[in-house]
Amino acid sequence: MTTAPNRQRPEAPRARPGAFRIAAWGLLVVLAIGAAACASTPTRRYYTLSYPMVRDRATESRPPLHPVQLRIKPFGVGLPYDRPQIVYRQSPFEFQYYVYQLWAAKPQRMLRELVQTHIESTRLVAEVTRDYGERYPDYELTAEVLAIEEYDSGPVWYGHLAMRFELVRFHDKMPLWNYHFDRQRKVYEKQPVYVVRTLSQILAEEMVRVTAELDRVISADRDVPATLEMPPPAVDDEAPTLIEQRTRQQRTRPSGASPERGQTPDPTGWDDDLIVPDEPAALPKPPATSEPPETSP
């Protein structure tokens, strides 16, 4: 009588305890590296131009200065600024872009909304619109954003804003008025939020002049007296091209001599609601590149 062969399966080799320890430590190292990488990635910050609109009771209670409709056409923009990345320049020949400091909306859209809001707050005309309604507008206002950027000139930063405006009488497409400004102002704290604040100040000042000019031109076209007072000429800081010469003069100034310009801005109330990001004062900038990084829409 033959016996059945032994079909018992051979035992699997036992894993050594040291192998589990090595695998566990390897997993912990990978997780730690991943957490450190996530923690070191800067947070994207989004900025917008903003300034307080003057709304007094006398302006709100009176009728509009002109019983006409004004349409704000889409604004144009220079190609280097037609993107969400904030532009900074260290040379007139090169554009560079922040990676994590972005506009909340493209500059031409942001500025168009601000211009409309400002004109509405002054009650210059009966209606301000961006689209065609039941009837054609009496006038159309358009603008082009020529520059909106941070300009780094050695140890000094500037906010640089330049725009061109045009008012056209709608029914015959007759240009009635053109205006251009190119302003730069020193930034006293080297952070993008202060650059945006400075650009907002420039726009606020220029919109007072733009509104007064529009009142003058529309009044002349309607043969009525103008109402709004023209502001005094704007005073800019020294041009960035003069910074190098001024810096050399400061280096040769005797000890104890007072600086040529103060190092603190005028307390005009602009900082009351300013929220400064909790980050180092000098933000690291990406390497120079001719094209900005791609961002998801």
C-alpha positions as CSV (number, residue, x, y, z in Angstrom):
1,M,0.0,0.0,0.0
2,T,1.4,3.3,-1.1
3,T,1.1,6.4,0.9
4,A,0.0,9.8,-0.5
5,P,2.8,12.2,-1.1
6,N,3.2,15.0,1.4
7,R,1.4,18.1,-0.1
8,Q,2.1,20.5,2.8
9,R,3.2,23.9,1.5
10,P,6.7,25.1,2.5
11,E,6.8,28.0,5.0
12,A,7.4,31.4,3.6
13,P,10.6,33.1,4.7
14,R,10.1,35.4,7.6
15,A,10.9,39.0,7.2
16,R,13.6,40.3,9.3
17,P,12.6,43.0,11.9
18,G,15.4,45.3,10.7
19,A,13.7,45.5,7.2
20,F,10.5,46.9,8.8
21,R,12.5,49.5,10.7
22,I,14.3,50.6,7.6
23,A,11.1,50.9,5.6
24,A,9.4,52.9,8.4
25,W,12.3,55.3,8.7
26,G,12.3,55.8,4.9
27,L,8.6,56.6,4.9
28,L,9.1,59.1,7.7
29,V,12.0,60.8,5.9
30,V,9.9,61.1,2.7
31,L,6.9,62.6,4.6
32,A,9.2,65.1,6.4
33,I,10.8,66.2,3.2
34,G,7.3,66.7,1.6
35,A,6.1,68.7,4.6
36,A,9.1,70.9,4.6
37,A,8.7,71.6,0.9
38,C,5.1,72.5,1.4
39,A,5.9,74.8,4.3
40,S,8.7,76.6,2.3
41,T,6.4,77.4,-0.7
42,P,5.5,81.1,-0.6
43,T,1.9,82.1,-0.5
44,R,0.4,83.8,-3.5
45,R,-0.8,87.3,-2.7
46,Y,-3.3,89.3,-4.8
47,Y,-3.4,93.1,-4.9
48,T,-5.8,95.7,-6.3
49,L,-5.6,99.5,-6.6
50,S,-7.9,101.3,-4.2
51,Y,-8.3,104.7,-2.7
52,P,-11.1,106.5,-0.7
53,M,-13.7,108.2,-2.8
54,V,-14.8,111.7,-1.6
55,R,-18.5,111.5,-1.0
56,D,-19.8,114.6,0.7
57,R,-23.5,115.5,1.3
58,A,-23.4,118.5,-1.0
59,T,-22.2,116.3,-4.0
60,E,-24.7,113.5,-3.3
61,S,-27.7,115.9,-2.9
62,R,-27.1,118.0,-6.0
63,P,-28.2,116.9,-9.5
64,P,-25.5,115.7,-11.9
65,L,-23.5,118.5,-13.4
66,H,-24.3,117.4,-17.0
67,P,-27.6,115.6,-18.0
68,V,-25.7,113.3,-20.4
69,Q,-24.6,109.7,-20.6
70,L,-20.9,108.7,-20.6
71,R,-19.7,105.3,-21.7
72,I,-16.4,104.0,-20.4
73,K,-14.9,101.9,-23.2
74,P,-12.6,98.9,-22.6
75,F,-9.1,100.2,-21.7
76,G,-6.1,99.2,-23.7
77,V,-2.8,98.1,-22.1
78,G,0.8,97.7,-23.2
79,L,1.6,94.0,-23.9
80,P,4.1,93.6,-21.0
81,Y,1.4,94.6,-18.5
82,D,-1.4,92.5,-20.0
83,R,-1.1,89.7,-17.4
84,P,-1.7,89.1,-13.7
85,Q,1.9,89.1,-12.6
86,I,3.1,92.4,-11.1
87,V,5.9,93.9,-13.2
88,Y,9.1,95.1,-11.6
89,R,12.0,96.7,-13.5
90,Q,15.6,97.3,-12.6
91,S,16.6,98.5,-16.0
92,P,14.7,100.5,-18.8
93,F,15.6,97.6,-21.1
94,E,14.2,94.6,-19.2
95,F,10.9,93.5,-17.8
96,Q,10.7,91.1,-14.8
97,Y,7.7,89.5,-13.1
98,Y,6.9,88.5,-9.6
99,V,5.9,84.9,-9.2
100,Y,3.8,85.1,-6.1
101,Q,2.7,88.8,-6.1
102,L,-0.3,89.1,-8.5
103,W,-3.0,91.6,-9.5
104,A,-6.5,90.4,-8.5
105,A,-7.6,91.4,-12.0
106,K,-5.7,92.5,-15.1
107,P,-4.6,96.1,-14.8
108,Q,-6.8,97.4,-17.7
109,R,-10.0,96.0,-16.1
110,M,-9.1,97.1,-12.6
111,L,-8.4,100.6,-13.7
112,R,-11.6,100.8,-15.9
113,E,-13.7,100.0,-12.8
114,L,-11.9,102.5,-10.7
115,V,-12.3,105.3,-13.2
116,Q,-16.0,104.5,-13.5
117,T,-16.5,104.5,-9.7
118,H,-14.6,107.8,-9.4
119,I,-16.7,109.6,-12.0
120,E,-19.9,108.3,-10.5
121,S,-18.9,109.5,-7.1
122,T,-18.5,113.1,-8.4
123,R,-21.9,113.1,-10.1
124,L,-20.3,114.6,-13.2
125,V,-22.9,113.1,-15.6
126,A,-26.3,111.6,-15.2
127,E,-25.2,108.1,-16.1
128,V,-21.9,106.3,-16.4
129,T,-22.0,102.9,-18.2
130,R,-19.7,100.4,-19.7
131,D,-22.2,98.8,-22.2
132,Y,-24.6,100.1,-24.7
133,G,-28.1,100.4,-23.3
134,E,-31.5,101.5,-24.7
135,R,-29.9,104.5,-26.3
136,Y,-26.5,105.5,-27.5
137,P,-24.3,107.5,-25.1
138,D,-23.5,111.2,-25.6
139,Y,-19.8,110.7,-25.0
140,E,-17.3,107.9,-24.8
141,L,-14.2,107.8,-22.7
142,T,-11.3,105.5,-23.4
143,A,-7.9,105.1,-21.9
144,E,-4.7,103.1,-22.4
145,V,-2.5,101.8,-19.6
146,L,1.1,102.6,-20.7
147,A,2.9,101.5,-17.5
148,I,1.9,100.1,-14.1
149,E,4.9,98.7,-12.3
150,E,7.5,98.8,-9.6
151,Y,10.8,100.5,-10.7
152,D,13.9,99.5,-8.7
153,S,16.6,102.1,-9.0
154,G,19.5,100.9,-6.8
155,P,18.5,101.3,-3.1
156,V,15.2,103.1,-4.0
157,W,11.9,101.7,-5.2
158,Y,9.4,103.7,-7.2
159,G,5.8,103.2,-8.2
160,H,5.4,104.1,-11.9
161,L,2.0,104.7,-13.5
162,A,1.4,106.1,-17.0
163,M,-2.0,106.4,-18.8
164,R,-3.5,108.1,-21.8
165,F,-7.2,109.3,-21.9
166,E,-9.4,110.4,-24.8
167,L,-13.0,111.7,-24.8
168,V,-15.0,111.4,-28.0
169,R,-18.4,112.9,-28.9
170,F,-20.4,109.8,-29.9
171,H,-22.7,111.0,-32.7
172,D,-20.0,112.3,-35.0
173,K,-16.9,110.5,-33.4
174,M,-15.2,113.8,-32.9
175,P,-12.3,113.7,-30.4
176,L,-12.8,116.5,-27.9
177,W,-10.0,115.9,-25.4
178,N,-6.8,114.0,-24.9
179,Y,-4.7,113.7,-21.7
180,H,-1.6,111.9,-20.8
181,F,0.3,111.5,-17.6
182,D,3.5,109.6,-16.6
183,R,4.1,109.6,-12.9
184,Q,6.6,108.0,-10.6
185,R,6.7,108.3,-6.8
186,K,9.1,106.9,-4.2
187,V,8.1,103.9,-2.2
188,Y,9.4,104.1,1.4
189,E,9.0,100.4,2.3
190,K,10.3,97.8,0.0
191,Q,7.3,95.6,-0.1
192,P,4.8,95.2,-3.0
193,V,1.9,96.3,-0.9
194,Y,3.5,99.7,-0.5
195,V,4.1,99.8,-4.3
196,V,0.4,99.2,-4.8
197,R,-0.4,101.9,-2.2
198,T,1.8,104.4,-4.1
199,L,0.2,103.6,-7.4
200,S,-3.2,104.1,-5.8
201,Q,-2.1,107.5,-4.6
202,I,-1.0,108.5,-8.1
203,L,-4.3,107.4,-9.6
204,A,-6.4,109.2,-7.0
205,E,-4.6,112.5,-7.7
206,E,-4.8,112.1,-11.5
207,M,-8.5,111.2,-11.4
208,V,-9.2,114.6,-9.7
209,R,-7.6,116.3,-12.7
210,V,-9.3,114.0,-15.2
211,T,-12.7,114.7,-13.7
212,A,-12.1,118.4,-13.7
213,E,-10.9,118.3,-17.3
214,L,-14.0,116.3,-18.4
215,D,-16.2,118.9,-16.7
216,R,-14.4,121.7,-18.6
217,V,-14.6,119.9,-22.0
218,I,-18.2,118.8,-21.7
219,S,-19.2,122.2,-20.4
220,A,-17.6,123.8,-23.5
221,D,-19.3,121.4,-25.8
222,R,-22.7,122.1,-24.2
223,D,-22.0,125.9,-23.9
224,V,-22.4,126.0,-20.1
225,P,-19.9,127.2,-17.4
226,A,-17.7,124.6,-15.8
227,T,-18.2,123.8,-12.1
228,L,-15.3,121.7,-10.9
229,E,-12.0,123.4,-9.8
230,M,-8.8,122.4,-11.6
231,P,-6.3,121.0,-9.1
232,P,-2.7,122.4,-8.9
233,P,0.0,120.7,-11.0
234,A,1.2,117.4,-9.5
235,V,4.7,117.2,-8.0
236,D,6.6,114.0,-8.6
237,D,9.7,112.7,-6.9
238,E,13.0,112.9,-8.6
239,A,13.3,110.8,-11.8
240,P,14.8,107.3,-11.3
241,T,17.6,108.2,-13.7
242,L,18.9,110.8,-11.1
243,I,19.1,108.3,-8.2
244,E,22.6,107.1,-9.0
245,Q,23.9,110.6,-8.9
246,R,22.1,111.4,-5.7
247,T,23.4,108.2,-4.1
248,R,27.0,109.1,-4.9
249,Q,26.4,112.5,-3.3
250,Q,25.1,110.9,-0.2
251,R,28.1,108.7,0.1
252,T,30.4,111.8,0.1
253,R,28.2,113.7,2.6
254,P,30.0,114.5,5.9
255,S,28.9,112.5,8.9
256,G,26.1,114.2,10.8
257,A,24.7,116.0,7.7
258,S,21.0,115.8,7.3
259,P,19.6,113.7,4.3
260,E,18.3,115.5,1.3
261,R,14.8,113.9,1.6
262,G,12.9,112.5,4.5
263,Q,12.7,108.8,5.0
264,T,9.1,108.6,6.2
265,P,6.1,109.4,4.1
266,D,3.6,112.1,5.0
267,P,0.9,110.9,7.4
268,T,-2.1,111.4,5.1
269,G,-4.2,108.6,6.5
270,W,-3.5,106.2,3.7
271,D,-2.0,103.7,6.2
272,D,-5.1,103.5,8.4
273,D,-6.5,100.5,6.7
274,L,-3.3,99.2,5.1
275,I,-2.7,95.5,5.9
276,V,0.9,94.5,5.5
277,P,1.6,90.8,4.9
278,D,3.4,89.1,7.7
279,E,6.6,88.4,5.8
280,P,10.2,89.7,5.5
281,A,10.5,93.3,4.4
282,A,12.7,92.4,1.4
283,L,10.9,89.9,-0.6
284,P,13.0,87.5,-2.7
285,K,12.5,88.0,-6.4
286,P,12.6,85.4,-9.1
287,P,15.5,85.2,-11.5
288,A,15.3,87.6,-14.4
289,T,13.2,86.2,-17.2
290,S,11.8,87.7,-20.3
291,E,8.6,85.7,-20.0
292,P,6.4,85.3,-16.8
293,P,5.6,81.9,-15.4
294,E,2.4,80.3,-16.6
295,T,-0.5,80.5,-14.3
296,S,-3.7,78.6,-14.4
297,P,-6.7,80.7,-15.6
